[in-house]
Amino acid sequence: MGKKIKYSQLEISLIFLFTMVVAISIALVVLLALPQSQEDVIETTCAIIPDSDKIDCFPESGASKAKCETRGCCWRVAEGRAPWCYFPKNYGYEVQGEKKPSASGFLADLKRIPAPDMFGNHITNLQLRAELQKANRFHFKITDPKVKRFEVPHEHIKEFNGPATSSPNYDVELIEKPFGIKIKRRSTGRVIFDTTIGPLLYSDQYLQLSVRVPSHNIYGLGEHVHQNYRHNTDFRTWPIFTRDSFPNGGTHNLYGHYTFFMCLEDHTGASVGVFLLNSNAMEITIQPPPAVTYRTIGGILDFYVFLADTPEGIVQEYLELTGKPAMPAYWTLGFHISRWGYKSLEEVEEVVKRNREIGIPYDVQFTDIDYMENKKIFTYDQENFSRLPQFAEDLHNHGQRYIIILDPAVATSPKIDGPYQTYERGSELGVWVNESDGKTPLLGEVWPGETVYPDYTNPVCTAWWVDECKRFYELVKYDGLWIDMNEISNFVKGSNKGCEENNLNYPPFTPGILDGLMFSKTLCMDAKQTWGNHYDVHSLYGYSMVLSTEEAIKSVFPNDRSIIFTRSSFAGTGKYSGHWLGDNAATWNDIKWAIPGMLEFNLFGIPYIGADICGFFDNCTEELCRRWMQVGAFYPFARNHNAEGYEPQDPAKFGANSALVESSRRYLKIRYTLLPYLYTLFYYAHTRGDTVVRPLLHEFFSDNITWSIDRQFLWGPAFLITPVLDPGTDRINGYMPDAVWYEYETGGRVTWKKEWASLYLPGDKIGLHLRGGYIFPTQKPDNTTYYSRMNSMGLIIALDEEGKASGNLYWDDGESRSAIPTESYIMYDFSLSNNQLKMQAVKSSYIDRNNLQFDEIKILGVSHNLQNVTVAQEGTGSTTIISKNQIQYDTTYKYALITGLTLNLGTSYTVAWTISSELLDSEKIDCYPDDGTSQSACEERGCLWAPTQVSGTPYCFYPKSYGYSLTSLEYKDTGLTATITTSSTPRFGPQFPSITPLEVDVTYLENSFLRFKIYDPNNKRYEVPVPLDLPTTLATDESKRLYEVHITDQPFGIQVKRKSTGTIIWNSQVPGFSFTDQYIEISTRLPSEYVYGFGENEQATYRHHMNRETYGLFAKDQPPGEKLNSYGVHPFYMGLEEDSNSHGVFLFNSNAMDITFLPMPGVTYRVIGGILDFFVFLGPTPELVVQQYTSLIGRPVLPAYWTLGFQLSRYGYENDTEISDLYEEMKTQGIPYDVQYADIDYMDRQMDFTLGEKFRRLPEIIDKMHSEGMRVVVILDPAIAGNETDLYPAFTNGVKQNVFIKWPNSSDIVWGKVWPDFPNVTVDESVDWDTAVQLYRAYAAFPDYFLNVTNEWWKAEIKDFYENMNIRFDGLWTDMNEPASFVHGSVNGCKITRLNDPPYMPALESRHMKLNHKTLCMDSQQHLQDGTPVYHYDVHNLYGWSQSKSTLEAVYEITGQRGVVVTRSTYPGSGKWVGHWLGDNTSKWDQLFKSIIGMLEFSLFGISYTGADICGYFSHATYELCARWTLLGAFYPYSRNHNGKGSIRQDPVAFNETFVALTRDVLHTRYSLLPYLYTLMFEAHSEGSTVVRPLLHEFVDDKTTWDIYEQFLWGPGLLISPALYENQYTVLGYFPNARWFDFYSGTATGFRNEWINMTTPLEQINLHIRGGYIIPLQEPANTTLYSRQNPMELIVPLDDNGEARGQLFWDDGQSIETYEKGDYFLTKFTAAKNTLSISRIHDQGRNTAKDLVLQQVQVWGINNAQLTNISVTYDILYNPKTFSVPINFDENTKVLKIDLKDHMCYISVDMKIEWS
């Protein structure tokens, strides 16, 4: 036995390694000894390639490292979407030998570089054929030289046999290994096409080529839903293979097959296009280099590369190859209505009838497959559509057209009454697609059941199809054909037998098509057609059907163009057909995606394109359909179409007066107006290959922002459409490229250029803009194109910056096929320069049968009116002078309109004019508004003199250049600063020189408002000492500001522009700006004629009229009279813009002024002191304007609750007994009544702080009233008697404390006279006024309330009066505080003439009596709080304001409660402290509606607590007048009956029982509504909103409301429509677009957007509640003290959506500053989905809300009467308790009453009420 050997561990390892080496060596020897295919060997070079550049080697699913390497490819983990398996650099083919020149270019042989076979049957040897076909077109195709492969048999693309172009704009470089082609643009050397980024692959059923392109701006490829027009280059793959599918936003393949894309290279516009002529299924990947990879599974690689200098040029090159678009018939450009789902012809007729009746432009009616017998083509349903032939004739008789649908699939089943001859004839001719045996018709299933499929590639089939179309036309006179389902669609997979398993039905590689199955929803791929296997020609099915249908159309309509539009399409289809974007859905996504779809099909050569307006699937909401009708009005193919089973959506279905119909009619009329322009665009598409719907980048390629814009589009080069594509918005960002743009609807130029604009587009508006430099032919629209083509034509000329424009018009008979080939048409070239329009008829071989003429020419962007307009007809030598009456000029929007022209269509003309250097009458600004004008006086001022016959137009007016000039300008983040100077003639001569230079400061205070000041930088001038609540942080972020400010020059002006719309809301670049020491004038243009505000003046309408009326603003004791300046001064206005935006302007100046309204429209301010200090508020809603204004001047005061009760007063109570008796009688009659007033009668000789002998019992009466829940307000005047022989502390204390106004530099008081009488005299009341003042009125001193010492003196005197005189008032009424004086200036006259009789005397009442008329001398001296002396001249208008604060403080401090102060004289900011009554009105009927105007104005001014003296102050009130006024006055916030001495009593108990009952009833209504009114007062106090509100504040989009002032609202929810005229028993009231309920019954009125006559008996006022606004009510009582303790009720009026909302504010009703201290209760009410929720927002302090019982809820407007349960969940948050209450529903009124009185539900507790 041998010895056992033991090996070490090292030895064992060495032996193992040796064995492994030997084994591997043997294996290698064996492998090398075996024969091998060289093509399977590849030396993979996996160099590091950037992820972005990797070309996917495993495009199907299931990639792995092993599978990847088996293909000879590289595997590396990649970031993002990049492939992990990618081709190495040495993959593909190589060039064999030298390239060979050919007549058309060159040839090259290619050989495959050895590599593993990816998908089998690779082709080793290929041939490259390259053709330099044109200067801008290169063609190459790669084929198998040994085997003929399928090539697309295109109808238009022909074989190119040379010669090659001699001057190509490109160079072609052939890369030999791996094979590649590079194309360079010669002009730049840039490579624009480079296939070397990836390998060429070429096998029997898999072909691939990648192309690197010069930029990421890639557009095209389809058909898909591309959510954006510009492609995402982040490895996105798009399959292409025609398919019946829904365009729902995925990446799947759709109806058409488009392999063409365009790439914009850079800002120069240079572009490249790439087209692969291949119809097999494929997919295309776009990746970041950027590069595009084509993977197709059949045919050949047949590429065309196009170059052009512009994107538009690329489209033209592409369409020259594939076929330029068809020229549509004119009528096809009208509006179309269609649907699938018409159940009968009667239903179709009803649609036609209702849409005709609403007057909507409408040319074409469609029927879908419903019209057929059992959905068989070429039949019609003899039962439900039996009168179809007559229906078609009726359409024709109305100038309308009829289009039918045809599907390709033909049923095999017989008709109801016998054989189906269409099928029988087709079978006899053998026209069907066959199974793989080539003989047996393939059977599938579509709408009619089992079907066969016509093979349109078979000429016999085309003949059969033509014959069938002709046969059916003999039955039904259709006008066009809509071909559908031609992808081809099959409801079973492949066939009724299924499909065989072979490499056609199941190819080695299936692109990423929908379902991943080739024959899904279509035919088997091995089916046979004349052109080849269905595998190859599937995507050509729709194309071949179009070719056959075109033959049918030519046969049926041999002379006319008619129309075809198809669902499935291929390159070149547009030569004969239009297309729609398929079966979309009624979604906001689909309305957006339609725009990229239209832009792409314009690239593809099908400009007759559109989407189903309002969506095919799903029910469309009104808002979506309205917005879609707006944008759809500008689809080239504009058709409203939807599907079976959904609600009808034709426009008329939404209601004849609906917003949708109004909007649709408006924009369709614009479409029809512009059809000559659109038709001309189609002519150029047909003859040149232009796009019609055009992306902005085609025109503005140098602007990279346009490269990705696809939410806007152009018609041609110049008509920009900016739609709203999102719900619930009226403001969108639209881009305005670098051009001059005009708003189509106004004709006004917008200021945006190369910037995003925030466009305000309310529900009835779409953005439409015309590009400057273009001329647009137009025609007066009608309801069909048949009739519109009979109407006169016109031109819209949009001038560019140089005043030039050009355009064209193509015109023919609208449908003849021969028009263009035989040149039987009219072609105009229009050009305008140097004020000369040339209308050159370059072709005029067609004579229109309607003898059309150009009737009007509208020229946009004209600086001034036209004059010397002449028309010269070419060739005649005749010239016509156009009358001035034919020329109009819009000064607001700067356009001229020439009308009444009779320029024959087809004739050449030259229209010339000059631009007027003269101002239009409407533009003239009065240079001599003062008295004494004459030509010499006028010219001395440097002004122009021109007498005119136009009423109101000044003879003396400023020249254009009059004003200041800009000398420096500096912009800052917070505003700008400018310096301006003038050399204009001084206004009032050299003694009153112009101040120069002036400084201009513009400050951006907030994003919504700004300030600009113009002042003397060298001399401090008076500025208003009223404190403003200015923001502490300025608006430095330009992007957030709502405005832009521009300084203009020659003359200087300031422009404030609303950024969102481009509207200029302030534009003072008008002549006349003046600035002297005592005269400042500035004018501004206004954006519309709708201006509200300025005061205090009486006027006959709420809005001012631009008729040169002048209003003075100067505080004066002047009873209201037409245009007369009265008690207050408010230089604030709110203006509306034409697009319904709102703005406000406030001049912060307290000097005397007047305001003139100009017809331009505009306004002129003339101020006699101070500086110009303007604030501009941007809103954009009226309510926001007021809120912004009051945020600056101060929010309105919140009065005590009791002040909202009814109040009685009069001047002329004889004694205290009269007051006491009145009080008792009111109580006896049970009339609600909270406040009793005492006028100056209670005083001793009308002196403040005294009590007359006849009123000694007044303290006792006041105490009694208090004990019974009443309140008392007494009057105080500012003037203090100074002639008392007895001690009069008010005067003596005032003298001691130096509180009275004195003469400058003197201790002498400026004495006036007011009410106080001399002591110890007997007044004879029979003498005249002036005598009485002279004999009996005491001297009176006037406190200077600017001084703190005066305020303290005033409060001390009031306190003494309250405590020591025991006059326990609850509020104070301050009167005569303008200040009024019964002598003019002072008892001793005035001293400084230039102040009392200034160089310019504003247009004031008694202007001839100078400024000191009925007030103090203007040279009286007052002192500001800081001690600065000022003339009364400057601060006169602040007197009432200065008194108000200390008076309110006195009430607060003395009573310890909120109370109220009511004042007569006011200034901006007064509303923080006081309410106001409208002064000493008269008992006249016109005072009723004028009181409404006054309240509306004071709502603007920030004084919510306002009202007029009910029944009038002066004169005797008649019974009827007082009755109507009592009803109206019950809805004044400040509701007081007050009249004057000498007039008869007019309190409610002064008449009869009927009057008492009337008053009691209406005041019960008021008192029940007080919780709502108090809440509105709170909202005004906390937010600055209005209480009394004009309808326009809530319905500003409805321009009818802009002129309504005889109705008004309380807040948003209560509409008051009073009778205002004598013997008026019917009130015509307007009901805006909302749901309105009768207040008294709760019944929905059904009134909407209409005027209604309402019967209004004497005892009634019309009240309506607006749906959607919850109104809290409280059971009334005789005073608010008791009503506040009563149960509450909620009125819940539901809006159209079944919703409502509201809130309730509550506090103790009298404590001071409860809101500021948080001492209040606030709850919100929300009703939605049959549920009312009550939820506390704030609950703190002594607010007494815990005592409020909610007794009942009324829900109004429940349409569903099937109520089964009412459930209440109480105290939701802490101790939920649920209970049910009985159902009390009135079927007639639709009012549900929910009774809670048995459950003690407090409104302060959260709860929920549900009804089901």
Disulfide bonds with the S-S distance in Angstrom:
Cys46-Cys74 1.95
Cys57-Cys73 1.96
Cys68-Cys85 2.17
Cys499-Cys524 1.98
Cys614-Cys625 2.10
Cys927-Cys943 1.92
Cys938-Cys956 2.13
Cys1390-Cys1417 1.96
Cys1511-Cys1522 2.02
